[in-house]
Amino acid sequence: MILQAAAKVNLMLDILGRTEDGYHTLFMIMQSVGIYDRITLTETGRPGTITLSCSNEKLPSDKTNIGWKAADRFFKETGIKNPGIHIDIRKNIPFAAGLAGGSADAAAVFVGLNELTKAGLSERELCRIAVKVGADVPFCIQGGTMAAMDIGQVLAPLPDIRQDWYVLVKPAQDVSTKEAYDAFDHTDYVRHLDTTAMLRAAAAGDTDAVYSLVGNVFEQFVYVAGRVDIKAVMRDAGSLVHCMSGSGPTIYGVFETEEKANACAEALLRAGYPDTYVCQPVRQGVTIVEGA
């Protein structure tokens, strides 16, 4: 079975506080975008085994990979006998980029195994298992436009965002999510975002109002080299809004037309940012391409 798993961006991300067990409580508006990893699941005939390969050598191909963890969790939670599964991940979503690439891969494994094994789990049941692997995985299973709260596992669907064009740029640095949260914890003053207004705008399907409220609290204390320059290029190209996604470092800009988006992408490539992508919002997190 072949599946494609979509990346995500944050139209809003605010940190509201911390729980007693050390987790951070969040408010996010999350949006799937059309940059995809390709995941292939193959039955190997070696019962009880899970193997994994990945096109990016910088990522692990053993049980520390979140895709492997997803398969292991699926079989343990469902009690279904593992017929022997090989997971092949072709990476296109940049990693350590704030785009939920790993969570997207795990989501595809959960969706694919549910189909392959004929487990018949509902989306809600699948998400209940998936959150044990990662807080973003349930969103990546469902996709589209959603509000996410608490540690990210409380989800509420929202009207689809308008089909504008997005330009995503990952600067040549990785950002540790743990270090980003540590920076928040050691910041004396944080300017919080207008989450109430954003939720109302998103729930009303008012895309222009949503764009006027876009923001990411991490931008206040996570340094990304080149962020100012990238945003300047986007602004000059006519972006409606530009913002960092997740804990960074990826910056995205939103454009009304494909022509403007492509012109911005070309300018960013000339400026020395090879990891530049043009895409649109999508309404589904995981899609089965072949084998359903």
FENZIZI-V897274 format. One record per pair of residues at least 4 apart in sequence whose ideal C-beta (glycine too) atoms are under 8 Angstrom apart, sorted by the first residue. I is the first residue (numbers start at 1). J is the second residue. Records with the same first field share a line. If there is no record, write none. Layout:
BEGIN
I=J / J
END
This chain:
BEGIN
1=40 / 41 / 112 / 115 / 116 / 288 / 290 / 291 / 292
2=38 / 39 / 40 / 288 / 289 / 290 / 291
3=38 / 39 / 40 / 41 / 108 / 111 / 112 / 286 / 287 / 288 / 289
4=36 / 37 / 38 / 39 / 108 / 286 / 287 / 289
5=36 / 37 / 38 / 39 / 93 / 104 / 105 / 107 / 108 / 140 / 285 / 286
6=32 / 33 / 34 / 35 / 36 / 104 / 140 / 143 / 282 / 284 / 285 / 286 / 287
7=32 / 33 / 35 / 36 / 93 / 99 / 100 / 101 / 104 / 168
8=30 / 31 / 32 / 33 / 99 / 100 / 104 / 136 / 139 / 140 / 143 / 245 / 285
9=30 / 31 / 33 / 98 / 99 / 166 / 168 / 243 / 245 / 246 / 250 / 252
10=28 / 29 / 30 / 31 / 98 / 216 / 243 / 245 / 246
11=29 / 30 / 31 / 161 / 198 / 202 / 210 / 214 / 243
12=27 / 28 / 29 / 193 / 195 / 198 / 213 / 214 / 215 / 216
13=26 / 27 / 28 / 215 / 216 / 217 / 218 / 246
14=26 / 27 / 28 / 192 / 193 / 195 / 215 / 217
15=24 / 25 / 26 / 181 / 184 / 190 / 217
16=24 / 25 / 26 / 27 / 192
17=24 / 25
18=22 / 23 / 24 / 25 / 185
19=23 / 24 / 25 / 151
23=151
24=151 / 181 / 184
25=149 / 150 / 151
26=148 / 149 / 150 / 151 / 152
27=147 / 148 / 149 / 193 / 195 / 199
28=147 / 148 / 149 / 152
29=145 / 146 / 147 / 148 / 158 / 198 / 199 / 202 / 210
30=139 / 145 / 146 / 147 / 148
31=144 / 145 / 161 / 281
32=140 / 143 / 144 / 145 / 281 / 282 / 283 / 284 / 285
33=166 / 168 / 252 / 279 / 280 / 281 / 282
34=279 / 280 / 281 / 282
35=92 / 93 / 99 / 168 / 277 / 279
36=92 / 93
37=89 / 90 / 91 / 92 / 93 / 101 / 104 / 105 / 108
38=89 / 90 / 92 / 289
39=67 / 87 / 88 / 89 / 90 / 105 / 108 / 109 / 112
40=87 / 88 / 90
41=85 / 86 / 87 / 109 / 112 / 113 / 116 / 291
42=85 / 86 / 88
43=83 / 84 / 85 / 116
44=49 / 51 / 83 / 84 / 85 / 86
45=83 / 84
46=84
47=81 / 82 / 83 / 84
48=82 / 84
49=82 / 84 / 85
50=63 / 68 / 71 / 72 / 82 / 85 / 86 / 87
51=85 / 86 / 87
52=61 / 62 / 65 / 67 / 68 / 86 / 87 / 88 / 89
53=61 / 86 / 87 / 88 / 89
54=59 / 60 / 61 / 65 / 88 / 89 / 91
55=89 / 90 / 91
56=91 / 95
58=95
59=65 / 89 / 91 / 95
60=64 / 65
61=65
62=68
63=68 / 69 / 72
64=68 / 69
65=69 / 89 / 105
66=70 / 102 / 103 / 105 / 106 / 133 / 134
67=71 / 87 / 89 / 102 / 105 / 106 / 108 / 109
68=72 / 87
69=73 / 106 / 133
70=74 / 105 / 106 / 107 / 109 / 110 / 113 / 130 / 133 / 137
71=75 / 82 / 85 / 87 / 109 / 113
72=76
73=77 / 129 / 130 / 132 / 133
74=78 / 80 / 109 / 110 / 113 / 114 / 119 / 129
75=79 / 80 / 81 / 82 / 113
77=129 / 132
78=117 / 119 / 121 / 129
80=117 / 119
83=117
85=113 / 116
87=109
89=105
91=95 / 101
93=97 / 99 / 100 / 101 / 104
94=99 / 101 / 170 / 250 / 275
95=101 / 102 / 174
96=174 / 175 / 176
97=101 / 170 / 174 / 175 / 245 / 246 / 248 / 249 / 250
98=175 / 244 / 245 / 246 / 247 / 248 / 249 / 250
99=168 / 170 / 245 / 246 / 250
100=104 / 136 / 139 / 140 / 246
101=105
102=106 / 134
103=107 / 134 / 136 / 137 / 139 / 140
104=108 / 140 / 285 / 286
105=109
106=110 / 130 / 133 / 134 / 137 / 140
107=111 / 130 / 137 / 138 / 140 / 141 / 285 / 286
108=112 / 286
109=113
110=114 / 126 / 129 / 130 / 137 / 141
111=115 / 126 / 141 / 286 / 288
112=116 / 288
113=117 / 119
114=119 / 120 / 121 / 126
115=288 / 291 / 292
116=291
121=125 / 126 / 129
122=126
123=127 / 141 / 142
124=128
125=129
126=130 / 141
127=131 / 137 / 138 / 141 / 142 / 153 / 155
129=133
130=134 / 137 / 138 / 141
131=135 / 137 / 138 / 153
133=137
135=151 / 152 / 153
136=140 / 152
137=141
138=142 / 153 / 155
139=143 / 146 / 148 / 152 / 155 / 285
140=285 / 286
141=285 / 286
142=146 / 155 / 157 / 285
143=282 / 283 / 284 / 285 / 286
144=157 / 158 / 160 / 282 / 283 / 284 / 285
145=157 / 158 / 159 / 160 / 161 / 202 / 281 / 283
146=155 / 156 / 157 / 158
147=155 / 156 / 158 / 199 / 202
148=152 / 153 / 154 / 155 / 156
149=154 / 155 / 156
150=154
158=202 / 203 / 205
159=202 / 203 / 204 / 205
160=205 / 281 / 283
161=207 / 210 / 281
162=207 / 281
163=280 / 281
164=207 / 240 / 254 / 255 / 256 / 280 / 281
165=254 / 255 / 256 / 257 / 258 / 260 / 261 / 278 / 279 / 280
166=252 / 253 / 254 / 255 / 261 / 278 / 279 / 280 / 281
167=234 / 239 / 252 / 253 / 255 / 261 / 264 / 265 / 268 / 276 / 277 / 278
168=245 / 250 / 251 / 252 / 276 / 277 / 278 / 279
169=230 / 250 / 251 / 252 / 268 / 273 / 275 / 276 / 277
170=249 / 250 / 273 / 275
171=224 / 225 / 226 / 227 / 230 / 249 / 250 / 251 / 273 / 275
172=225 / 275
173=224 / 225 / 249
174=249
175=179 / 180 / 222 / 224 / 247 / 248 / 249
176=180 / 247
177=181 / 246 / 247
178=182
179=183
180=184 / 218 / 221 / 222 / 247 / 248
181=185 / 247
182=186
183=187 / 221 / 222
184=190 / 217 / 218 / 221
187=220 / 221
190=217 / 220 / 221
191=217 / 220
192=217
193=198 / 213 / 215 / 217
194=198 / 213
195=199
196=200
197=201 / 209 / 213
198=202 / 210 / 213
199=203
200=204
201=206 / 209 / 210 / 212 / 213
202=206 / 210
204=209
206=210
207=211
208=212
209=213
210=214
211=240 / 241 / 254
212=241
214=241 / 243
215=219 / 243
216=243 / 244 / 245 / 246
218=222 / 244 / 246 / 247 / 248
219=227 / 243 / 244 / 248
222=244 / 247 / 248 / 249
224=244 / 248 / 249 / 251
226=230 / 273
227=231 / 244 / 249 / 251
228=232
229=233 / 271
230=234 / 242 / 251 / 268 / 271 / 273
231=235 / 242 / 251 / 253
232=236
233=237 / 264 / 267 / 268 / 271
234=239 / 242 / 251 / 253 / 264
235=239 / 242
236=267
237=253 / 255 / 260 / 263 / 264 / 267
238=255 / 256 / 260 / 264
239=253 / 254 / 255 / 264
240=253 / 254 / 255 / 256
241=253 / 254
242=251 / 252 / 253 / 254
243=251 / 252
244=248 / 249 / 250 / 251
245=250 / 251 / 252
246=250
253=264
255=260 / 261 / 264
256=260
257=261
258=262 / 278
259=263
260=264
261=265 / 278
262=266 / 278
263=267
264=268
265=269 / 276 / 277 / 278
266=270
267=271
268=273 / 276
269=273 / 274 / 276
288=292
END
